[in-house]
């Protein structure tokens, strides 16, 4: 009985040893350019959460007991973007895993770049860029004020107010009176519409009122005298 127990224990130890020998540990380090400073407290996943790890204060991370296979490494950082890495772990003829091989992709669909990840240092993965969550406020510019339409309208109105008196000084009295009339009509839209649709009827009335009856000449007086004589003979 004791011999059977010892044989079973030995078999279990051999099975556990073979299982441990068929897995490997994948290590690496996250860096922040341009000074290559460590990037701590970043979550990392393999195959969308099949294996998880967090970088330490030195930016280093480790995935333990990885069997042979292909893994997709993603860095879930909230402040910086990291490239995607595909890890391939193969097994040798004796069943032990071979050193991992890594292909780096700067973005989805980009060409792969072979990187070293099977040595003692593991994978060195620098950040690509910082995320821009907020829009940078542009600096103050004097020329930018002239792009404001309200300011352009104010400048135009001020220029016209300054130029109109100078323009009216060199005008004839009739032109000045006509311009003042037009300005008064513009201030009163009803009068402007009435003048537009009347077709100048007020001017014709004024011209008709100013016309005087034609004076009767000498020929007209003689004709009137002859008519009176004819009436006297009939009577």
C-alpha positions in Angstrom: 0.0 0.0 0.0 2.8 2.4 0.8 4.5 1.6 -2.4 1.5 2.5 -4.4 1.1 5.8 -2.6 4.8 6.7 -3.3 4.4 5.8 -7.0 1.3 8.0 -7.4 3.1 10.9 -5.7 6.0 10.5 -8.0 3.8 10.5 -11.0 2.0 13.6 -9.8 5.4 15.4 -9.4 6.5 14.3 -12.8 3.2 15.5 -14.3 3.4 18.9 -12.6 7.1 19.3 -13.6 6.2 18.5 -17.3 3.3 21.0 -17.1 5.5 23.7 -15.7 8.2 23.0 -18.3 5.6 23.5 -21.1 4.7 27.1 -20.0 6.8 30.3 -20.1 6.9 33.7 -18.5 6.7 36.8 -20.8 8.3 40.0 -19.4 8.7 43.5 -20.7 8.9 47.2 -19.9 6.9 50.3 -20.8 8.7 53.5 -21.5 7.8 57.1 -22.0 9.7 59.0 -24.7 11.8 61.1 -25.2 13.6 60.5 -22.0 12.7 56.8 -21.8 11.4 57.2 -18.3 9.4 54.3 -16.8 5.6 54.2 -17.4 4.0 52.8 -14.2 0.4 51.7 -13.3 -0.7 50.7 -16.8 -3.0 47.8 -17.4 -1.9 45.2 -20.0 -4.0 42.3 -21.4 -3.3 39.3 -23.6 -6.1 38.2 -26.0 -8.6 40.7 -24.7 -8.3 39.8 -21.0 -7.3 36.1 -21.1 -4.2 37.2 -19.1 -3.7 40.4 -17.3 -0.8 42.4 -15.8 0.0 45.9 -14.4 3.3 47.7 -14.9 5.2 48.5 -11.7 7.1 51.7 -10.7 9.9 50.7 -13.1 7.4 50.2 -15.9 8.0 46.4 -15.9 5.3 43.8 -16.3 5.2 40.0 -16.4 2.7 37.3 -17.7 3.2 33.9 -16.0 2.4 30.4 -17.1 1.8 31.1 -20.8 1.4 27.9 -22.9 2.6 27.9 -26.5 0.3 29.9 -28.8 -0.3 33.3 -30.3 -1.2 36.3 -28.1 -2.3 39.8 -28.8 -0.8 42.3 -26.3 -2.7 45.5 -25.6 -1.8 48.4 -23.3 -4.8 50.0 -21.7 -3.3 53.3 -20.8 -5.6 56.4 -20.5 -3.0 59.1 -21.1 -0.8 57.7 -23.9 -1.2 55.4 -26.9 1.0 52.3 -27.3 1.4 50.1 -30.4 -0.1 46.6 -30.6 2.2 43.6 -30.3 1.6 40.1 -31.4 3.5 37.4 -29.4 4.2 33.9 -30.8 5.4 31.2 -28.4 6.3 27.9 -30.0 7.3 24.6 -28.4 10.5 22.7 -29.1 10.7 19.0 -30.0 10.9 18.0 -26.4 7.8 20.0 -25.5 9.5 22.9 -23.8 8.5 26.4 -25.1 11.0 28.2 -27.3 11.9 31.9 -26.8 8.9 34.1 -27.8 8.9 36.1 -31.1 7.2 39.5 -31.3 5.8 41.6 -34.2 4.9 45.2 -33.5 2.1 47.2 -35.3 2.0 50.9 -34.9 -1.7 51.0 -35.6 -4.4 48.7 -36.9 -3.5 47.6 -40.5 0.1 48.9 -40.4 3.0 46.8 -41.6 4.5 44.6 -39.0 7.9 45.3 -37.4 9.9 42.5 -35.9 11.2 43.4 -32.4 13.3 41.5 -29.9 11.4 40.1 -26.9 13.1 36.8 -26.1 16.2 37.9 -24.3 16.6 38.6 -20.5 15.2 42.1 -20.8 12.1 41.0 -22.6 10.0 43.4 -24.7 10.8 47.1 -24.6 7.6 49.0 -25.6 7.7 52.9 -25.8 4.6 55.0 -26.0 3.6 56.5 -29.4 1.9 59.7 -28.4 -0.2 61.4 -25.8 -4.0 61.4 -26.1 -5.5 64.9 -26.8 -8.7 65.1 -24.8 -9.0 68.9 -24.9 -8.5 71.5 -27.7 -5.7 73.9 -27.1 -6.9 77.5 -26.8 -5.2 79.6 -29.6 -3.1 82.6 -28.4 -4.3 86.1 -28.6 -3.9 87.7 -32.0 -4.6 91.3 -33.0 -5.1 90.2 -36.6 -7.7 87.7 -35.4 -9.9 90.7 -34.3 -10.3 91.8 -37.9 -11.9 88.4 -38.8 -14.8 89.3 -36.6 -17.8 90.4 -38.8 -19.2 92.6 -36.0 -16.0 94.6 -35.8 -15.8 95.0 -39.6 -19.4 96.4 -39.6 -18.5 98.8 -36.8 -15.4 100.0 -38.6 -17.4 100.5 -41.9 -20.1 102.4 -40.1 -17.6 104.7 -38.4 -15.8 105.3 -41.6 -19.0 106.3 -43.4 -20.0 108.6 -40.5 -16.6 110.3 -40.9 -16.6 110.5 -44.7 -20.3 111.6 -45.3 -19.9 115.2 -44.0 -16.8 115.7 -46.1 -18.5 114.3 -49.2 -21.5 116.6 -48.7 -19.3 119.7 -48.5 -18.4 119.5 -52.1 -22.0 118.8 -53.4 -24.4 121.1 -55.2 -27.4 122.3 -53.2 -29.7 120.3 -55.4 -27.7 117.1 -55.0 -27.5 117.8 -51.2 -31.3 118.2 -51.0 -31.9 115.1 -53.0 -29.5 113.1 -50.8 -31.2 114.4 -47.7 -34.5 113.4 -49.2 -33.2 109.9 -49.9 -31.8 109.6 -46.4 -35.2 110.7 -44.9 -37.0 108.2 -47.0 -34.6 105.4 -45.9 -35.4 106.3 -42.3 -39.1 106.0 -43.1 -39.8 102.7 -45.1 -43.4 103.5 -45.7 -42.6 106.8 -47.5 -39.9 105.0 -49.5 -42.4 102.3 -50.6 -45.1 104.9 -51.4 -42.6 106.9 -53.6 -41.5 103.7 -55.3 -45.0 102.5 -56.3 -46.4 106.0 -57.1 -44.1 106.3 -60.1 -43.4 110.0 -59.5 -47.1 111.0 -59.3 -46.4 113.6 -56.5 -43.8 115.3 -58.8 -46.4 115.5 -61.6 -49.0 117.0 -59.3 -46.5 119.6 -58.2 -45.6 120.5 -61.7 -49.2 120.8 -62.7 -49.9 123.0 -59.7 -47.0 125.3 -60.7 -48.3 125.7 -64.3 -50.1 129.0 -65.1 -52.9 129.4 -67.7 -51.8 130.7 -71.0 -52.4 134.4 -71.7 -54.9 135.3 -74.4 -53.2 137.2 -77.3 -54.5 140.0 -79.5 -56.1 137.6 -82.0 -58.2 136.2 -79.2 -59.5 139.6 -78.2 -60.4 140.5 -81.8 -62.4 137.3 -82.2 -64.3 138.1 -79.0 -65.3 141.6 -80.4 -66.5 140.2 -83.7 -68.7 137.7 -81.9 -70.3 140.5 -79.9 -71.0 142.5 -83.1 -72.8 139.5 -84.7 -74.9 139.0 -81.7 -76.0 142.8 -81.7 -77.1 142.6 -85.4 -79.2 139.6 -84.8 -80.9 141.3 -81.9 
